[in-house]
Amino acid sequence: MSILKGACLIGQSGGPSAVLNASALGCIEAALKSDNITRVYGAAHGIKGVLDDRLYDMNLEDPAELKLMMHTPASVLGTCRYKLQDFLVDDWEYKRILEVFKQYNIRYFFYNGGNDSMDTCSKISSFLSQNNYECRVIGIPKTIDNDLAHTDHCPGYGSAAKYIATSCMEIYRDAMVYDTGSITVLEIMGRNAGWLTAASAIATYKGIGPDLIYLPEIAFDMADFISDINRVYEQKGDVLVAVSEGIKDKIGTYITSYFADDTKEKDVFGHAKLGGLAANLANYTNAKIQAKVRGIEFGLIQRCAAHVASETDVNEAYMAGADAFKAAESGETDKMVAFVRGPGPEYTCHTTLVDLVEVANVEKKIPIEWINEAGNGMLQPFIDYALPLIQGESQMPIEDGLPRFAHLKKICTR
């Protein structure tokens, strides 16, 4: 093993999840135990904290409080959506990062996030290498969207999928109790990949979920949508529909832009603004079909529902963070931790490493063969894939009937 002594820094980036802090904890606890680590720091709000020289000294935290991160949702260190420029065009940000790394002798850097975060990680690794600064850089995967390439699944997805499936079952029970028919349209996150919306099919598998499911992987047609609803409504008298926020028509136009062209607004990564689809599709449906119609947007609550987190997801998230540190300490760099599903009927999972450049800015879509021929539902292979990921119940501590989350001191280095 190549020995490298120095400080360790971990940052969190992108949208939060129910298990993001479990990954951070796995890395932090492993680093705190290592003789090769002189200090453990957490970046305040991801890479922005590095640029602003706002680092938290994790050595000063109460170990018992740190352990509560295991079941604390969102991001205790703070996250960001910040896009670094290409250093071949403008390298001032990278020079600043290198300056801060040298100041604190940071030799291990871990970035916990999704597609855009892996891109950030890859760029930093490349710049440090080109400037002969020895620092081991490892990406820790995180995204409820489950769209990172070269990994079987992502930390955060299992818990979000469990929340979505559970909520769909509860909404189904709520919607079907009246003696008058109803049509309910559920809008679930998923810009270009339909993994989250597909999770609603787990409720359907249990007999109380959506009748129709529409994903971004299949071109969406308004006429077919109304025809599908009409057919189910005539058969059952009630219809539950799940749609991804990012469904598009055959030429790639977001359906949400049919109603209000907010998609012209972009974030720093060039992603279109989405939202309001459920309400608009409900209004459109109500104009075509005389029935009680309502739209429900799951919104942000599907991201950090730690109260219904998957124990499998929590434990695997911690494993991802711990294994990221082990890999770096053993000499690996410029890699991302990935999950590999074991063979056989019993679910098992272990980690491997993939090159950051192979993961950055690549989206993994749902296999088309997992979607039914009509393009409005999921097939058994998806259920077989998703069911193991939602197993186990959250073991979060409870105080006065409410979750007891971590409250870190977050003492800055300056």
PEMOFEN-V452749 format. One record per backbone hydrogen bond with DSSP energy under -1.0 kcal/mol. CO is the residue of the C=O (numbers start at 1). NH is the residue of the N-H. Records with the same first field share a line. If there is no record, write none. Layout:
BEGIN
CO = NH  NH
END
This chain:
BEGIN
6 = 38
7 = 107  108
8 = 41
9 = 110
10 = 43
11 = 112
17 = 74
19 = 23
20 = 24
21 = 25
22 = 26
23 = 27
24 = 28
25 = 29
26 = 30
27 = 31
28 = 32
29 = 33
31 = 34
36 = 6
39 = 8
40 = 58
41 = 10
42 = 56
45 = 48
46 = 49
47 = 51
48 = 52
49 = 54
50 = 53
54 = 44
55 = 413
56 = 42  58
57 = 60
58 = 61
62 = 66
63 = 67
66 = 69
67 = 70
68 = 71
69 = 72
77 = 45
78 = 46
80 = 14
86 = 89  90
91 = 95
92 = 96
93 = 97
94 = 98
95 = 99
96 = 100
97 = 101
98 = 102
99 = 103
100 = 104
101 = 106
105 = 7
107 = 136
108 = 9
109 = 138
110 = 11
111 = 140
112 = 13
113 = 142
114 = 118
115 = 119
116 = 120
117 = 121
118 = 122
119 = 123
120 = 124
121 = 125
122 = 126
123 = 127
124 = 128
125 = 129
126 = 130
127 = 131
128 = 133
129 = 132
136 = 109
137 = 334  335
138 = 111
139 = 337
140 = 113
143 = 146
147 = 364
154 = 157
155 = 143
156 = 160
157 = 161
158 = 162
159 = 163
160 = 164
161 = 165
162 = 166
163 = 167
164 = 168
165 = 169
166 = 170
167 = 171
168 = 172
169 = 173
170 = 174
171 = 175
172 = 176
182 = 239
183 = 294
184 = 241
185 = 296
186 = 243
187 = 298
188 = 245
190 = 246
194 = 198
195 = 199
197 = 200
198 = 201
199 = 202
200 = 204
201 = 205
202 = 206
203 = 208
204 = 207
212 = 242
214 = 244
215 = 218
221 = 225
222 = 226
223 = 227
224 = 228
225 = 229
226 = 230
227 = 231
228 = 232
229 = 233
230 = 234
231 = 235
232 = 236
233 = 237
239 = 184
240 = 211  212
241 = 186
242 = 214
243 = 188
244 = 247
247 = 255
248 = 220
249 = 252
253 = 249
254 = 257
255 = 258
256 = 259  260
260 = 262
261 = 264
262 = 265
265 = 273
267 = 270
271 = 267
276 = 280
277 = 281
278 = 282
279 = 283
280 = 284
281 = 285
282 = 286
283 = 287
285 = 289
289 = 291
292 = 183
294 = 185
296 = 187
299 = 302
300 = 303
304 = 306
305 = 308
306 = 309
310 = 314
311 = 315
312 = 316
313 = 317
314 = 318
315 = 319
316 = 320
317 = 321
318 = 322
319 = 323
320 = 324
321 = 325
322 = 326
323 = 327
324 = 328
325 = 329
326 = 330
327 = 332
328 = 331
334 = 356
335 = 139
336 = 354
338 = 352
339 = 152
340 = 350
348 = 342
350 = 340
352 = 338
354 = 336
355 = 358
356 = 359  360
359 = 362
367 = 370
368 = 371
370 = 379
372 = 375
376 = 213
377 = 372
379 = 382  383
380 = 384
381 = 385
382 = 386
383 = 387
386 = 389
387 = 390
391 = 312
397 = 404
399 = 402
402 = 399
411 = 57
END
